[in-house]
């Protein structure tokens, strides 16, 4: 091989190495930019998730108040069950509490959007991501199931009351006049009704405890997200 041929080959090798290095650096640069973009999208997603958690905490707190009202009304009635004079006020309060119901409406639109778009991976902290999935995918569903169970118990109690003992007429989108059709003696002699009321009260107490734990979980998750966002700035 002549000297000129060697120089030509070396020049070609050098050009190849330069081109190869440029391609590799370009790929690294693309990966770096993509990583930065993913990190920014992950931070933006966490901010939206935190807003959903704030809204959901208000919904959970509202449901706690409803469960406390139902539990108090039922407990007072059961405590004085059979005492015709003492229980008349508690009876009316408990009956109205069964009629005034409210659903738990979870705030999870951001989570559902991230899940549908396979974008939960943008949350780089695996432990934080697992906590978010647990809250939105598991805990919220359990809370909904518990509220459904509570409302079902209330409806069954009202069904027993309506069958034999009361008539409650609606008025202007609110429940109006309550009329006890049977004697109080007959009402308090109905053991099935008493058991149904006691079961509704127990479910209301359990609902209150579970929702309180959910509220604590919500606050802890929001604190973790806030700390992560501070460290990411």
Order of alpha helices (4+ residues) and beta strands (2+ residues): alpha-alpha-alpha-alpha-alpha-beta-beta-alpha-alpha
